[in-house]
């Protein structure tokens, strides 16, 4: 009987290239998205800290916006769109701070990642 080698088993070079390409895609996606989500969570913390601040409970809309943007600058959030922050006092239950904005990050070529962030925080009345 002659020697017959077994067939090679495992992933070939094309399989490894595919796995590496998929891993690189998700790594790039994470590098684009994680900083924007961290920025959003920083904004949410700022809004909640303003809502818990007793000195701002009956503040004017102008004072609330001033406090918000001051804290935004302190926390290093520099690319926040000013149109994304609004204060609504129309309901009579106190002020409602809203953040509603969209971030578009280019990925590769004409492919973009679009992230939409929305949060509403109610300020308690005294």
QUICOR-V671842 format. One line per field, one symbol per residue. psi: psi as a letter, one per 30 degrees, with the letter a starting at -180 (. if undefined). Layout:
psi = ???
//
This chain:
psi = klkjklkklakaeeeeeeeeeeeeeeeeeefeeeeeeeeeeeeeeeeeeeffjffgeglleeeeeeeeeeeeeefgjfhkkfffklkkgffgglkjkkkjlkkjkkdkbgklkkkkkkkkkkkkl.
//
